[in-house]
Amino acid sequence: MEKLSGLYVHIPYCTSRCSYCAFAVVHNGYAGRHRYFDALKRELEGYLELQGGEFVGFETVSFGGGTPSLVEPELIAGLIDAAPLIDEAEISIEVNPESCDPQRLAELVAAGVTRASVGVQSFDDRVLKYFGRSHDAHGAKVAIEAVASSGFDSVSIDLVYGAPVESERSWDYTVDELIDLSDLLEHLSAYALQIEPRTKLHWMADPPTEEADLAGRYLRLDERLAEVGLKNYEISNWSRPGAESRHNSTYWNGGGYLGIGMSSHSFDGQTRWWNVANLAGYLACVEGSGRAVAGSERLTDSQIAIERIMLGLRTSRGLDTATVAVPGRFLDRELEDWFEISGDSARLTARGRLLADAIALRILQSVEEGRDKDETD
Ligand SMILES: C[S@@+](CC[C@H](N)C(=O)[O-])C[C@H]1O[C@@H](n2cnc3c(N)ncnc32)[C@H](O)[C@@H]1O
């Protein structure tokens, strides 16, 4: 069993649901948050007991949601105290602009939180309204300034591009605003809007943004970020050198992590398991047995190898050149244009990253054909 180096804690509370959101969130039930935190602690203690004193400590903790910044910092602090941690652990939290008052932020820093990620999504009020956000662009800027002056080691923001109401001009305005604030940021995540089933946007069924426009927006963002020292290290993530998210890098490097809370997922390097996704069910299970596992899947070695290729393609770690090329020659000539090779590593170019899934498929086919050929030779 791989060491579980990351701890993910799911905090499901939100004041309202955003139009794009398919995450496991609740906008009532907040009154029961103390009971929920008791359940989180019980789940964590159950895992630590299973380790029988062998466990050294988590390297990273990530509070996600939902809106973890909605709950009192003392609840977050209590959970941090309950989790064994290595020295210099990264402890990150997702914060929303409307719950970013300086007092609350100072208490999170005092509790040991090292990294805050602000859900901004856009600096265009029209887009924010379309997303059903409960803040405007001005509120987002005030929040970023408050977070940046609160003493976290690292500040990140989330953006979403490609809303049907977003024009090229609107996106370029968002990027201009971001660049103006970039001195305050060590990290940024920018996701292409996904229309998920059972969301308000799915039901609205507005015509989606053309792929070519999405690609243009991504490439312009990537170029502008590089100019201010924020470098891409995963398809949707950019950072200053050394400020990459250590927690998310565990996911992308195929490492082990424990998830606690409703709907959270865990992985030990071979088996994935996931928790009950509704609040009442989660509480009933943990209060009854200390656990709330709803299902699990043991990956085969070949599934793990495939995931490694897919994850490697998404990150600046890239792939071992041996995976894409037999000495001096690409397995598939058409792939060559999408990669840059340095030493033993083959990484996708910015344009290549836009085609990562299709390229992964081509590589897997080439690897499969190579294997068949070896078997018939
Ligand atoms: C777990 S979510 C919520 C974080 C935070 N509570 C907030 O709303 O600002 C984390 C991030 O995922 C991104 N996200 C969520 N749903 C998405 C979707 N359907 N398409 C693209 N990005 C999405 C958003 O950028 C969001 O900030």
The ligand as a Gaussian input file, in Angstrom:
#p B3LYP/6-31G(d) Opt

LIG

0 1
 C      -14.850000      22.790000      -5.760000
 S      -15.108000      24.154000      -6.788000
 C      -15.633000      25.374000      -5.626000
 C      -14.684000      26.302000      -5.000000
 C      -15.267000      27.511000      -4.268000
 N      -16.184000      27.124000      -3.254000
 C      -15.972000      28.483000      -5.203000
 O      -17.070000      28.232000      -5.606000
 O      -15.377000      29.480000      -5.536000
 C      -13.479000      24.491000      -7.308000
 C      -13.353000      25.155000      -8.654000
 O      -13.722000      24.295000      -9.709000
 C      -14.071000      25.065000     -10.835000
 N      -15.299000      24.476000     -11.400000
 C      -16.327000      23.938000     -10.735000
 N      -17.286000      23.484000     -11.589000
 C      -16.831000      23.744000     -12.844000
 C      -17.366000      23.525000     -14.165000
 N      -18.559000      22.959000     -14.355000
 N      -16.607000      23.906000     -15.235000
 C      -15.385000      24.470000     -15.042000
 N      -14.836000      24.712000     -13.817000
 C      -15.553000      24.360000     -12.732000
 C      -14.284000      26.512000     -10.346000
 O      -13.239000      27.318000     -10.809000
 C      -14.219000      26.374000      -8.846000
 O      -13.653000      27.502000      -8.226000

